[in-house]
Amino acid sequence: MCAAPRLTTDEAEARRMALYSVLGQIPSGRVVSYGQLAELAGFRQAARWVGRTLGQLPADTRLPWHRVLGANGRLSLALGTPGGDEQRARLRAEGVGVHNNRVDMTRHGWRPMEYSG
């Protein structure tokens, strides 16, 4: 298997900015999976990269990182951790129900084409 080509600093920054642009568009009360966010940003098969990139956001970011979940609506951040507790609190404050460590993606999933008119 071939390794992916290394990105230049400018390419890596452009890739992050594309991801952040889509992330910033997720409306309150809606969620996406890591894989869906990657695809919406133009990076198929990059769910793990999305997770690593969001994990590097500064603590004071205004980007709605809490609206990004694992496959099938599973919350990736553990209950009882500062990040996990903050994610659950933010989602609940937006009216997103969390049950058994999952969010109902049918009810709360963001489908951009439905919102674009």
C-alpha positions, 0 to 999 in steps of 0.5 A, a space after each residue: 500500500 502506498 503512503 499518501 503524499 505529504 501536503 505542503 504547509 499551504 495545502 494542509 492549511 487550505 484543507 483545514 480551512 475547507 473543513 472549518 468552513 463546513 463545520 461553521 455552517 452546521 446549524 444549532 440543533 443539528 449534527 453530522 458524523 465525522 465521515 459526513 463532515 469530511 465528505 461535505 468538505 470534499 475529503 472522502 474517506 477522511 473521517 479519522 483526519 477530521 477527528 484528529 483535526 477537531 481534537 487540535 482546535 483551541 479550547 476557546 474556539 467558536 466552531 461548533 465541534 460538539 455537533 460532530 459525532 461518530 458513526 450512527 450518532 455515537 458520541 466519541 468523547 467519553 462520559 465523565 471527561 471534561 470534553 465529553 460532558 461539555 459536548 453533551 451539555 452543549 447538544 442538550 442546550 440546543 435541544 438535541 437529545 442524547 440517549 445511551 450515548 447516541 443522538 438520533 441522526 434521523 431526527 437531528 442529522 444535518 442535511 445541507 440540501 434541505 436547508 439550501 432552499 
